[in-house]
Amino acid sequence: MNINFAEYSASERYHLMTQTVIPRPIAWALTESVIDNDSVLNLAPFSYFTAVSSDPALLMLSVGKKPTCENKDTLSNVLENKKMVIHIPCAKQATAVTQSAATLAHGESELDAINSHAPDNVLTTVDFEGFQLPRLKECDIAFACDLFEVKYLDNTSQALIFVEIKHIYLNEDITSMDDKLRLKVHAEKVHPLARLGANEYAGITEPFVVQRPK
């Protein structure tokens, strides 16, 4: 089967891309709105997400518009205060991640909405040492990031947000030192949540090693 993308609409291409670019990591992005001098935390998932550079240390997430054609809060907030915390969610957080994708009015917190629906599995925030925004206590990996650049794609509603990593939080339970005395993160202990197509998610299989050629 050979599919000519020129014959497909944007929504049809999206349907195919999200089922074939798999698995995709999820950026669970926390930003801050300031409403009448009150801080409101926004939390949203993005699976058009990747690392793009180590010098500078950049992550990128792609953000569309709300159904109302307004900017999503993540974009509005990071343009306003230049800060973002990106978490790597685990597989057991799939329901909370999905709930955080709901479209809420500006100034309403996804954290409050999630916690009101799942009081037995609440999300809590703790201080992120050396950074303005907090992080989610329940996530083993978090990146404290400053805005680096926003690039708007021509003739589309899509914006690419590039952020620079300033700090990384790692739960010590998922780390060890390898035989070269470098910090090792054990993926099987993180058990990261991966995005597939439609409403499908996945965890990871048992990691395996393949030696690179010299």
C-alpha positions as CSV (number, residue, x, y, z in Angstrom):
1,M,0.0,0.0,0.0
2,N,1.5,3.4,-1.1
3,I,-0.4,6.4,0.3
4,N,0.0,9.8,-1.4
5,F,-0.3,12.4,1.3
6,A,-1.3,15.0,-1.3
7,E,-4.6,13.3,-1.6
8,Y,-5.4,13.4,2.1
9,S,-6.7,16.1,4.4
10,A,-4.8,17.4,7.4
11,S,-7.0,15.4,9.8
12,E,-6.5,12.2,7.7
13,R,-2.8,12.7,7.6
14,Y,-2.8,13.2,11.4
15,H,-4.7,10.0,11.8
16,L,-2.1,8.1,9.8
17,M,1.0,9.8,11.3
18,T,-0.1,9.2,14.9
19,Q,-0.5,5.5,14.1
20,T,2.8,5.1,12.4
21,V,5.3,7.4,14.2
22,I,5.2,5.1,17.2
23,P,5.8,5.0,20.1
24,R,6.0,8.7,20.9
25,P,7.1,10.0,24.3
26,I,4.8,12.3,26.1
27,A,5.7,15.7,27.4
28,W,3.5,16.4,30.4
29,A,4.0,20.2,30.5
30,L,3.3,22.3,33.5
31,T,3.0,26.1,33.1
32,E,1.6,28.9,35.1
33,S,-1.2,31.4,34.4
34,V,-1.5,34.5,36.6
35,I,-5.2,35.5,36.9
36,D,-6.0,38.5,39.1
37,N,-2.6,38.1,40.8
38,D,-3.4,34.5,41.6
39,S,-1.2,31.6,40.3
40,V,-3.0,28.9,38.4
41,L,-1.1,25.8,37.3
42,N,-1.8,24.4,33.8
43,L,-1.0,20.8,33.0
44,A,-1.2,19.4,29.5
45,P,0.2,16.4,27.5
46,F,1.9,16.6,24.1
47,S,3.1,13.7,22.1
48,Y,4.6,15.7,19.2
49,F,7.6,16.0,21.5
50,T,11.3,15.2,21.3
51,A,14.8,16.2,22.3
52,V,16.5,18.2,19.5
53,S,19.9,19.3,20.8
54,S,22.4,18.9,23.7
55,D,24.3,22.1,23.1
56,P,22.2,24.0,23.9
57,A,20.1,21.4,25.7
58,L,16.8,21.8,23.9
59,L,13.4,20.0,24.0
60,M,10.7,20.7,21.5
61,L,6.9,20.3,21.6
62,S,4.4,21.1,18.9
63,V,1.2,22.8,20.0
64,G,-2.0,23.4,18.1
65,K,-4.9,25.7,18.8
66,K,-8.0,25.2,21.0
67,P,-11.2,24.2,19.2
68,T,-12.1,27.9,19.6
69,C,-9.0,28.8,17.6
70,E,-7.4,30.5,20.6
71,N,-3.9,29.7,21.8
72,K,-3.7,26.8,24.2
73,D,-2.8,27.8,27.7
74,T,0.6,26.1,27.5
75,L,1.7,28.4,24.6
76,S,0.1,31.5,26.2
77,N,1.7,30.9,29.5
78,V,5.2,30.1,28.3
79,L,5.1,33.3,26.1
80,E,4.1,35.3,29.2
81,N,6.5,34.0,31.8
82,K,9.2,32.0,29.8
83,K,9.1,29.0,32.1
84,M,7.9,25.4,31.8
85,V,8.4,22.1,33.6
86,I,8.2,19.0,31.4
87,H,7.5,15.7,33.1
88,I,7.8,12.1,31.7
89,P,4.7,10.3,32.9
90,C,4.6,6.6,33.7
91,A,2.2,4.0,32.3
92,K,0.1,4.0,35.5
93,Q,-0.7,7.7,34.9
94,A,-2.4,7.1,31.6
95,T,-5.8,8.1,32.9
96,A,-4.6,11.3,34.5
97,V,-2.6,12.2,31.4
98,T,-5.7,11.7,29.2
99,Q,-7.8,13.8,31.6
100,S,-5.3,16.6,31.5
101,A,-5.9,16.9,27.7
102,A,-9.4,18.3,28.3
103,T,-10.1,21.8,27.0
104,L,-10.7,24.1,30.0
105,A,-11.3,27.8,30.2
106,H,-8.2,29.9,30.7
107,G,-7.6,30.1,34.4
108,E,-9.0,26.7,35.3
109,S,-6.4,24.2,36.5
110,E,-6.2,20.7,35.1
111,L,-4.6,19.6,38.4
112,D,-7.8,20.6,40.3
113,A,-10.0,18.9,37.7
114,I,-7.9,15.7,37.8
115,N,-7.8,15.6,41.6
116,S,-11.5,16.1,41.9
117,H,-12.2,13.1,39.6
118,A,-9.6,10.8,41.2
119,P,-9.3,11.6,44.9
120,D,-7.5,8.3,45.5
121,N,-4.8,9.1,42.9
122,V,-4.1,12.8,43.3
123,L,-1.3,14.8,41.7
124,T,0.7,17.0,44.1
125,T,3.3,19.6,43.4
126,V,6.5,20.2,45.2
127,D,9.2,22.8,44.9
128,F,11.6,22.4,42.1
129,E,15.0,23.3,43.6
130,G,16.5,26.3,41.8
131,F,13.5,27.0,39.6
132,Q,10.5,29.3,39.7
133,L,7.8,26.6,38.9
134,P,7.0,23.5,41.0
135,R,7.1,19.9,39.7
136,L,4.8,16.9,40.1
137,K,5.9,14.8,43.0
138,E,4.5,11.7,41.4
139,C,6.8,11.8,38.3
140,D,10.3,10.3,38.4
141,I,11.7,12.7,35.7
142,A,11.1,16.4,35.3
143,F,12.9,19.1,33.3
144,A,13.0,22.7,34.5
145,C,13.0,24.7,31.2
146,D,13.3,28.3,30.0
147,L,11.7,29.3,26.8
148,F,14.3,29.4,24.0
149,E,12.2,30.1,20.9
150,V,8.7,29.7,19.4
151,K,8.5,29.0,15.7
152,Y,5.1,29.3,14.0
153,L,4.6,27.1,10.9
154,D,3.4,29.0,7.9
155,N,-0.3,28.7,7.0
156,T,-1.1,26.4,9.9
157,S,-2.3,26.8,13.5
158,Q,0.8,24.9,14.8
159,A,3.5,26.4,16.9
160,L,6.8,24.7,17.8
161,I,8.0,25.5,21.3
162,F,11.7,25.1,21.9
163,V,12.7,25.1,25.6
164,E,16.2,25.0,27.2
165,I,16.8,22.5,30.0
166,K,18.1,24.3,33.1
167,H,17.7,21.5,35.7
168,I,16.7,17.8,35.6
169,Y,15.0,16.1,38.6
170,L,15.6,12.4,38.8
171,N,14.1,10.1,41.4
172,E,17.1,8.4,42.9
173,D,15.2,5.1,42.8
174,I,15.4,5.0,39.0
175,T,19.2,5.7,38.8
176,S,22.5,4.0,39.4
177,M,26.1,4.5,38.4
178,D,27.3,2.4,35.4
179,D,30.8,0.8,34.9
180,K,32.1,4.1,33.6
181,L,30.9,6.0,36.6
182,R,28.2,7.8,34.6
183,L,24.7,8.2,35.9
184,K,22.4,5.6,34.4
185,V,18.6,6.0,34.3
186,H,16.8,2.6,34.3
187,A,14.0,2.8,31.7
188,E,12.3,-0.2,33.1
189,K,12.0,1.5,36.5
190,V,10.6,4.7,34.9
191,H,8.1,2.6,32.9
192,P,7.4,5.6,30.7
193,L,4.0,6.1,29.0
194,A,4.1,6.1,25.2
195,R,1.5,7.4,22.8
196,L,0.2,5.4,19.9
197,G,-2.8,6.2,17.6
198,A,-6.3,7.3,18.5
199,N,-6.9,6.4,22.2
200,E,-4.1,3.9,22.4
201,Y,-1.1,4.0,24.7
202,A,1.8,1.6,25.5
203,G,4.4,1.0,28.1
204,I,7.9,-0.4,27.2
205,T,9.2,-3.9,26.7
206,E,12.2,-5.2,28.6
207,P,15.3,-3.0,27.5
208,F,18.0,-4.8,25.5
209,V,21.5,-3.9,24.5
210,V,23.0,-3.8,21.0
211,Q,26.6,-2.8,20.8
212,R,27.4,0.1,18.4
213,P,30.2,-0.5,15.8
214,K,33.5,1.2,16.5
